[in-house]
Amino acid sequence: LFGRFERIVVHSERGRDQLAELAEEERLRVIPHPVFPSDPPRSDDGRTLLSLGIIRAYKGIGDAIEAARAIDGARLLVAGDPLESVERYQEAAGDRAEWRLGYLSNGEVDRALGEATVALFPYRPEIDQSGALLRALGAGVPVVAYDVGGLAEPVRRFGAGRVVPAGDIAALTEAARELLDDSTALEEARSGAQRAKQELTWEASARAHLELYRELT
């Protein structure tokens, strides 16, 4: 299949490395996925962790709950449509979590992003990028993510939060605690998210694709 195409676009360096096992490296090009920009009114209390997006097993919501429960004064806001039962998660979270379940309108997503201090992405290694993560960065919300697929790349590139080893709940907890407890670190991460918002635009992605097409003419 790959042999039929002159160029193959991926969204991350890690994605390119993985596809290099299946396609000639000169065919591969990395064009970062744009963020989804928004400017929700800020209303966070400084202690709110956000789990955003469709709820599936690979999202690692159990890890997010453990992290929230281990941080004094933290609460977890879970906003998304469940594709699996959430009863066990709700029982584990107790009164430390607020649940906004079901399909969320753009306005409801923006409200959740406006209330979030830090967004958590403790994903399992099943995907390369996350629309929810790009939505968080596009709203200027710092991120703590497991080093899975290409999730870490925009966070590291722009200093938009913290990246921790995949599956390491203790590291996830400590990174989230640092951002909640250290106002300087939090502001630096927020500035990084803003830089991602300014650079990872749809216009920049379009220009990169046009340059790629010109290589083929």
Secondary structure, 3 states (H helix, E strand, C coil): CHHHCCCEEECCHHHHHHHCCCCCHHHEEECCCCCCCCCCCCCCCCCEEEEECCECHHHCHHHHHHHHHHCCCCEEEEEECECCCCHHHHHHHHHHEEEEECCCCHHHHHHHHHHCCEEEECCCCCCCCCHHHHHHHHCCCCEEEECCCCCHHHHHHHCCEEEECCCCHHHHHHHHHHHHHCHHHHHHHHHHHHHHHHHCCHHHHHHHHHHHHHHCC
